[in-house]
């Protein structure tokens, strides 16, 4: 049995994804903060959520029963989620949604101007990530798939079968390899694809024009655009997950508390207090899950990072 860190997050218009097993480690309620121009912070009631993802102006969640919920800006249909109770992971792009089903197949909906909702066939996928107008998926054999906008090479995924996690930014992709090293591709403005060296990384997140990573020792690394200080990571060795928005960054700590830095014009860095189990960053807002009961599960979605067991 092998544990694969199946993450996904990031975006310009940020996107995140998560993978969870049918027996979730926890269920929880949702907290939201930051820009609320389209109701993206008007979270649904209930404590039966197991994963969250944040888009540009909309939000997405996975429920314990395998169904989906979405709220916020819906002009392109990103909140018109498919019906069913067989979903296992979610991700959001600028204005589209992406989901992994329990049988390993994919579903997508919303804005499709670049074909980002034309999911590949197959039932061998284990993780999903969505960028601005692009979608990514990780396959059982450790290889990558991408579709949608490719003007900057964001669909030109690297070859190989040693990938363990994925994240999608506005115009770039990011992946964590099984040996703990990083790979990036696509547009390289601000050094987005100049990943740090080393093989001690455990989680990744891709934002508007910056990227984040968690290291084995619990410290953080960041690179790319830094006009709002979104790459000025806090010190410490107690971080377990990261999420990246357009120009702000979020992190989940071992004690369940949240940290934020970068652009705060819309209040996206005014994180709530309390104990959380997962975190996601949208364009200018943030989401987090409060477990019921409060048991910290090491998930993260990019964003949100969650652990998925893969049998070989």
C-alpha positions in Angstrom: 0.0 0.0 0.0 1.4 3.3 -1.0 0.3 6.8 0.2 0.2 9.3 -2.6 0.0 13.0 -1.7 -2.8 14.0 -4.0 -3.1 17.7 -4.0 -4.3 20.3 -6.2 -4.7 23.9 -6.1 -3.8 27.2 -7.3 -4.9 29.5 -9.9 -5.0 32.9 -11.2 -8.4 32.9 -10.5 -7.5 30.3 -8.1 -8.3 26.8 -8.1 -7.9 24.0 -5.8 -8.6 20.4 -5.5 -8.7 17.6 -3.1 -8.9 13.9 -2.9 -10.6 12.0 -0.1 -11.5 8.5 0.5 -15.1 7.4 0.8 -14.5 7.1 4.5 -13.6 10.7 5.4 -11.4 11.4 8.4 -13.8 14.1 9.5 -16.8 16.1 8.5 -17.0 19.8 9.2 -18.7 23.1 8.7 -17.3 25.8 6.3 -15.9 29.2 7.2 -15.2 32.0 4.7 -13.7 35.5 4.7 -12.5 38.2 2.3 -14.2 39.6 -0.9 -17.8 38.7 -1.1 -19.0 40.6 -4.2 -20.9 37.6 -5.6 -21.8 35.8 -2.4 -18.8 33.5 -2.5 -18.4 33.8 1.2 -22.1 33.1 1.9 -21.4 29.5 2.9 -24.1 26.9 3.2 -25.1 25.6 6.6 -24.3 22.1 7.8 -21.4 20.2 9.2 -21.3 17.4 6.7 -18.6 18.8 4.4 -15.3 17.0 3.7 -13.5 19.2 1.2 -13.6 22.8 -0.1 -12.3 24.5 -3.2 -12.3 28.2 -4.1 -12.6 29.9 -7.5 -12.3 33.5 -8.7 -15.7 34.6 -7.4 -17.3 31.2 -6.5 -16.8 28.4 -4.0 -17.2 24.7 -4.2 -17.6 21.9 -1.6 -17.8 18.1 -1.4 -20.2 16.6 1.1 -19.8 13.4 3.2 -22.5 11.7 1.0 -20.4 12.3 -2.1 -22.6 15.1 -3.5 -21.5 18.6 -4.4 -22.5 22.2 -3.4 -21.5 25.5 -5.0 -22.3 29.2 -4.4 -21.2 32.6 -5.7 -20.8 34.0 -9.2 -22.6 31.8 -11.7 -22.7 33.6 -15.0 -20.8 30.8 -16.7 -22.4 28.0 -14.8 -19.6 27.1 -12.3 -22.2 26.7 -9.6 -24.4 24.4 -11.7 -22.8 21.3 -10.2 -23.7 17.8 -11.5 -26.0 15.6 -9.4 -24.9 12.4 -7.9 -23.3 10.9 -4.7 -20.2 9.4 -6.2 -17.8 12.3 -6.1 -14.5 12.0 -4.3 -12.6 15.2 -5.0 -13.1 18.8 -6.3 -11.2 21.6 -7.9 -12.1 25.0 -9.3 -10.7 27.2 -12.1 -11.6 30.7 -12.9 -15.1 29.9 -13.8 -15.3 26.2 -14.2 -15.4 23.2 -11.8 -13.7 19.8 -12.0 -14.5 16.7 -10.0 -13.1 13.2 -9.6 -15.6 10.4 -9.2 -15.2 7.3 -7.0 -14.7 5.1 -10.0 -11.7 7.2 -11.1 -13.5 9.1 -13.9 -13.8 12.9 -14.3 -16.6 15.4 -14.6 -16.4 19.2 -15.4 -18.8 22.0 -15.9 -18.9 25.8 -16.3 -16.9 28.0 -18.7 -15.5 26.0 -21.5 -14.1 28.6 -23.9 -10.7 26.7 -24.1 -12.1 23.2 -23.7 -11.2 23.1 -20.1 -14.4 21.1 -19.4 -13.8 18.5 -22.1 -12.5 15.9 -19.7 -10.5 12.9 -21.0 -12.1 9.5 -20.8 -10.8 6.8 -18.5 -11.2 5.7 -14.9 -7.6 5.7 -13.8 -7.4 9.2 -12.3 -6.6 9.9 -8.6 -6.4 13.7 -8.3 -7.5 16.9 -10.0 -6.4 20.5 -10.2 -7.9 23.5 -12.1 -6.1 26.7 -13.2 -7.4 29.8 -14.8 -8.7 28.1 -17.9 -6.9 24.8 -17.7 -7.5 21.5 -16.0 -5.0 18.9 -14.7 -5.3 15.4 -13.5 -2.9 12.8 -11.9 -3.3 9.2 -13.0 -2.8 6.0 -11.1 0.4 5.3 -12.9 1.9 8.6 -11.7 1.6 10.4 -15.0 -0.1 13.7 -15.7 -2.8 14.8 -18.1 -3.9 18.4 -19.0 -6.4 20.1 -21.3 -7.8 23.6 -21.9 -5.9 26.8 -22.6 -2.4 26.1 -23.7 -1.3 29.5 -25.0 1.6 29.6 -22.5 2.4 25.9 -22.5 0.4 25.1 -19.3 -0.9 21.9 -20.9 2.6 20.7 -21.9 3.0 18.5 -18.9 6.3 16.8 -18.2 6.6 13.1 -19.0 7.2 10.5 -16.4 5.4 8.3 -13.9 6.8 9.6 -10.7 4.4 12.4 -9.8 2.5 12.5 -6.5 0.7 15.8 -6.4 -0.5 18.6 -8.7 -1.4 22.3 -8.6 -2.5 24.7 -11.3 -1.9 28.4 -11.4 -3.2 31.1 -13.7 -0.9 30.1 -16.6 1.5 27.5 -15.1 1.4 24.1 -13.6 3.2 22.7 -10.6 3.8 19.1 -9.5 5.4 17.3 -6.5 7.4 14.2 -7.4 7.6 11.0 -5.4 11.2 11.8 -4.4 10.1 15.1 -2.9 11.4 17.4 -5.7 9.3 19.8 -7.7 8.5 20.4 -11.4 6.9 23.3 -13.1 5.9 24.3 -16.7 4.0 27.0 -18.6 4.5 30.7 -18.4 7.5 31.8 -16.4 6.9 35.5 -15.7 8.3 36.4 -12.3 10.2 33.1 -12.2 7.0 31.0 -11.6 8.6 27.9 -13.1 12.0 28.4 -11.4 11.3 25.9 -8.7 13.6 25.7 -5.7 16.0 22.8 -5.6 15.8 20.0 -3.1 13.9 16.8 -2.5 12.3 17.6 0.9 8.9 19.0 -0.2 5.6 17.5 0.9 2.9 19.9 -0.5 2.5 22.5 -3.2 0.1 25.3 -4.1 -0.1 27.6 -7.2 -1.6 31.1 -7.1 -2.0 33.9 -9.5 1.7 34.5 -10.2 3.3 32.8 -7.3 3.8 29.3 -5.9 4.1 27.9 -2.4 5.5 24.6 -0.9 5.7 22.9 2.4 8.9 21.2 3.4 9.4 18.0 5.4 10.5 20.1 8.4 7.3 22.0 8.4 8.7 25.2 7.0 7.5 27.1 3.9 9.0 28.1 0.6 7.6 30.6 -2.0 8.7 32.0 -5.3 7.3 34.2 -8.1 5.5 37.6 -8.1 5.9 39.3 -4.7 4.4 42.8 -5.1 2.1 42.3 -2.2 4.5 40.2 -0.1 2.7 37.0 -1.0 6.1 35.2 -1.1 7.3 36.6 2.3 6.5 33.3 4.1 6.2 33.3 7.9 8.9 31.5 9.9 8.3 28.4 11.8 8.3 24.6 11.4 4.7 23.8 12.2 2.9 24.1 8.8 1.1 21.2 7.2 -0.8 22.7 4.2 -0.8 25.7 1.9 -3.2 27.5 -0.5 -2.5 30.3 -2.9 -4.8 33.0 -4.1 -4.4 35.7 -6.8 -2.0 37.7 -4.6 -2.4 36.3 -1.1 -1.2 33.1 0.6 -2.7 30.9 3.3 -1.3 28.1 5.4 -2.6 25.6 7.9 -0.6 24.9 11.0 -0.2 21.7 13.1 -2.4 23.1 15.8 -5.2 23.8 13.3 -4.8 27.5 13.2 -4.4 29.5 10.0 -1.8 32.0 8.8 -2.1 34.5 6.0 0.1 37.0 4.2 0.1 39.1 1.0 -2.7 41.3 -0.5 -5.3 42.1 2.2 -7.3 44.9 0.5 -10.4 42.7 0.5 -9.8 41.2 3.9 -8.5 37.9 2.5 -5.8 37.8 5.1 -8.2 38.4 8.0 -8.3 34.7 8.8 -10.7 33.4 11.5 -9.5 32.0 14.7 -10.1 28.4 15.8 -9.1 24.9 14.8 -9.4 23.9 11.1 -8.6 20.8 9.1 -8.4 22.2 5.5 -7.9 25.5 3.8 -8.5 26.9 0.2 -7.7 30.2 -1.4 -9.9 31.9 -4.0 -9.1 34.9 -6.1 -9.7 37.3 -3.2 -11.3 35.1 -0.5 -10.5 32.1 1.6 -12.3 29.0 2.8 -11.6 26.6 5.6 -13.2 23.5 7.2 -13.9 23.3 10.9 -14.0 19.6 11.8 -16.9 18.1 13.8 -15.5 17.0 16.2 -12.4 19.1 16.0 -9.8 16.6 14.9 -7.0 17.9 12.7 -6.6 15.8 9.5 -3.6 16.5 7.4 -5.4 17.6 4.3 -4.7 20.4 2.1 -6.2 21.8 -0.8 -4.4 24.3 -2.3 -4.6 24.6 -1.9 -6.2 21.8 -0.2 -3.9 18.9 0.3 -5.4 15.6 1.2 -3.9 12.2 1.5 -5.2 9.4 -0.7 -4.3 5.7 -0.4 -3.4 4.0 -3.6 -3.2 0.2 -3.9 -0.6 -1.3 -6.1 
